[in-house]
């Protein structure tokens, strides 16, 4: 059981891995470059168009636009989301616009709709928010959608299936069912293609229809082209009612009559040649007919019908309108003498003049006026507007620029600057006004062509730099560039044609044919074009050029002895001469220290020596440097070439920095290598004060030295007591070690005690003063309260008749008490 359980677990893991691998392979819209992918794509297109072409007897001329959309769905990188400028993959949820049929990621279009609705509704107040359903536009064609039409789920192109599965034998994001969307414009029929991207093709159904003018007999035609013209004259009566339409059979209303005829004006005084389509016109003459009153004439310009009554007849009002008069039309209405009281242009005050003719004068009353922004007031005439010079500092609706309008009322106008930010395509700039949020995507499209230009795909602007050119199945028509009459067949491509791989077959000087492949256009590295100016310049990369190489020499083997008589080897016929065996010569040079390092070469033997181990005049001269060991610490080489005996002493100067790394010293190499540790310490020192800082912050007092600085700082610093009265100078090192401290003396303590007593006395006096103030306020309050109670008691008392004892008891008792007190 345990083994079966493990087997099932491993099986499930393998199935999950295989499924993930298939999804990863189908996640990209790119296809392989082999022939199978092209055949597979062709089968998918034929399957999609089968039902449509069966209605048109195989005619697919109307399907080119739909074919272009479907080719872009298969082309790598052709389907691009204009919002995020990224490729749309097979397994990603998408949404298609019903106006321009552009495809976007579902997440991107949801964010776009949310941001668009926020930008439109953000200037609204809380009362207006939510009352109006503001639309959001498509990023490409600006087709408006309602808030409720914001996509929330992933559907196929025809909208029948939610979350369509990824099928490698269907168009990406298609459900594989018949589209059945209604054609636009609506004709009553439905689309016959399988679920597809882009617009539906024209309706292929056959219907019987007549021409526009209804004169010809009905003929069968395609439903998409059922409107047709018989090219005969239309013959319908024009709006002028006199002539007939002479244009060929056409759709819609006839054009206005183009003929010219003599027509009278409205009043009938003048006659002129005018278009038959506009028979009514007015001349510039005043009517001038006598009105019924017999005193005045009509002042209207050319008109039809009667002139009407005299405008001065009947009851007429005075200029102010308060009094009406019945007067003959020959007399003017007099003024009534009352005040005018008409409301002036300011809308607040009235005219104070007497009843008068003509307009009232401007309002000259001085009022307290507030400027438009409400920050300043001023007394000035009522008819003059008051605008202050204060510039508005509010941020406009773009949230970037200030209003800067003088005396702004708070209703700042929208920003009038151009956005100008670079769009996501990196080719154009945003032409819209300054706005919040991200800019609209670039609506431009760019054609990406193959090398011959016969295969074209349209991609959004900005994607032409990253998308691959379309694959073209046309054969390359370029002429061969080698000596062969024909070249190998290959498809259309960019750049140079691939090198010719046919055998060269040129005749060599030895009579053999060249067996190597064609080398008329060999790729050769070209170096040394721009020599470097010095060791600091980086070497340039070698350039590769195509050039014709000569045929290689003949390779027939021939036995030949080497120049140094070391061996006998077979050599090609083009190299059948004494040769070098590539071994070192090995003959002893004149320096008696080294041997000839040249490759095997010809050596002329002298008459006096027949030894084959001695060098001849053709051997190399010893040019090596002296390799004998140098003294310890000396980095220089011996200045002499290879020589016998000891090397001379080194006299070169060394450039080194001192211990403090501030000065550069020049020292003889011989002195430095022969000196001991103390002497080297003195030689490398610059004899200046050390610039390093001690942990306490003071500079080191020692002369330039190696290693770390001593920690006993001898700098004098001031030390104070806690009350800052006493001070003395001590060494900084003693303070750092905590050996010295300064305590306050008796005088410091006495001064601190007196200050405390003074502060305590001031606090006590302030407390007593506060108590006295509060007691005074309490007494004043009680006095006021007593007065109120006494007044209240007097009002409540009732007058009662007093007896004689009550009236005179005080006069009697006072003398009696006085005598008793005196006696006591």
JOLINNOR-V463107 format. One record per run of one state. SS is the DSSP state (a for helix, b for strand, c for the rest). FROM is the first residue (numbers start at 1). LEN is the number of residues. If there is no record, write none. Layout:
ss=SS from=FROM len=LEN
ss=SS from=FROM len=LEN
This chain:
ss=c from=1 len=1
ss=a from=2 len=25
ss=c from=27 len=8
ss=a from=35 len=21
ss=c from=56 len=5
ss=a from=61 len=14
ss=c from=75 len=5
ss=b from=80 len=2
ss=c from=82 len=4
ss=b from=86 len=2
ss=c from=88 len=6
ss=b from=94 len=3
ss=c from=97 len=6
ss=b from=103 len=3
ss=a from=106 len=16
ss=c from=122 len=14
ss=b from=136 len=2
ss=c from=138 len=6
ss=b from=144 len=2
ss=c from=146 len=1
ss=a from=147 len=3
ss=c from=150 len=5
ss=b from=155 len=1
ss=c from=156 len=6
ss=b from=162 len=1
ss=c from=163 len=15
ss=b from=178 len=1
ss=c from=179 len=3
ss=b from=182 len=1
ss=c from=183 len=7
ss=b from=190 len=1
ss=c from=191 len=3
ss=b from=194 len=1
ss=c from=195 len=11
ss=b from=206 len=4
ss=c from=210 len=9
ss=b from=219 len=4
ss=a from=223 len=3
ss=c from=226 len=7
ss=b from=233 len=1
ss=c from=234 len=3
ss=b from=237 len=1
ss=c from=238 len=6
ss=b from=244 len=1
ss=c from=245 len=3
ss=b from=248 len=1
ss=c from=249 len=11
ss=b from=260 len=5
ss=c from=265 len=6
ss=b from=271 len=5
ss=c from=276 len=10
ss=b from=286 len=1
ss=c from=287 len=3
ss=b from=290 len=1
ss=c from=291 len=6
ss=b from=297 len=1
ss=c from=298 len=3
ss=b from=301 len=1
ss=c from=302 len=13
ss=b from=315 len=3
ss=c from=318 len=6
ss=b from=324 len=3
ss=c from=327 len=12
ss=b from=339 len=1
ss=c from=340 len=3
ss=b from=343 len=1
ss=c from=344 len=6
ss=b from=350 len=1
ss=c from=351 len=3
ss=b from=354 len=1
ss=c from=355 len=11
ss=b from=366 len=5
ss=c from=371 len=6
ss=b from=377 len=5
ss=c from=382 len=9
ss=b from=391 len=1
ss=c from=392 len=3
ss=b from=395 len=1
ss=c from=396 len=6
ss=b from=402 len=1
ss=c from=403 len=3
ss=b from=406 len=1
ss=c from=407 len=11
ss=b from=418 len=1
ss=c from=419 len=3
ss=b from=422 len=1
ss=c from=423 len=6
ss=b from=429 len=1
ss=c from=430 len=3
ss=b from=433 len=1
ss=c from=434 len=11
ss=b from=445 len=5
ss=c from=450 len=6
ss=b from=456 len=5
ss=c from=461 len=14
ss=b from=475 len=1
ss=c from=476 len=15
ss=b from=491 len=1
ss=c from=492 len=11
ss=b from=503 len=1
ss=c from=504 len=3
ss=b from=507 len=1
ss=c from=508 len=5
ss=b from=513 len=1
ss=c from=514 len=3
ss=b from=517 len=1
ss=c from=518 len=4
ss=b from=522 len=5
ss=c from=527 len=16
ss=b from=543 len=5
ss=c from=548 len=9
ss=b from=557 len=6
ss=c from=563 len=5
ss=b from=568 len=5
ss=a from=573 len=3
ss=c from=576 len=3
ss=b from=579 len=1
ss=c from=580 len=4
ss=b from=584 len=1
ss=c from=585 len=3
ss=b from=588 len=1
ss=c from=589 len=6
ss=b from=595 len=1
ss=c from=596 len=3
ss=b from=599 len=1
ss=c from=600 len=14
ss=b from=614 len=1
ss=c from=615 len=10
ss=b from=625 len=1
ss=c from=626 len=15
ss=b from=641 len=1
ss=c from=642 len=11
ss=b from=653 len=5
ss=c from=658 len=6
ss=b from=664 len=5
ss=a from=669 len=6
ss=c from=675 len=2
ss=a from=677 len=8
ss=c from=685 len=4
ss=b from=689 len=1
ss=c from=690 len=3
ss=b from=693 len=1
ss=c from=694 len=5
ss=b from=699 len=1
ss=c from=700 len=3
ss=b from=703 len=1
ss=c from=704 len=12
ss=b from=716 len=5
ss=c from=721 len=6
ss=b from=727 len=5
ss=a from=732 len=6
ss=c from=738 len=8
ss=a from=746 len=51
ss=c from=797 len=7
ss=a from=804 len=20
ss=c from=824 len=1
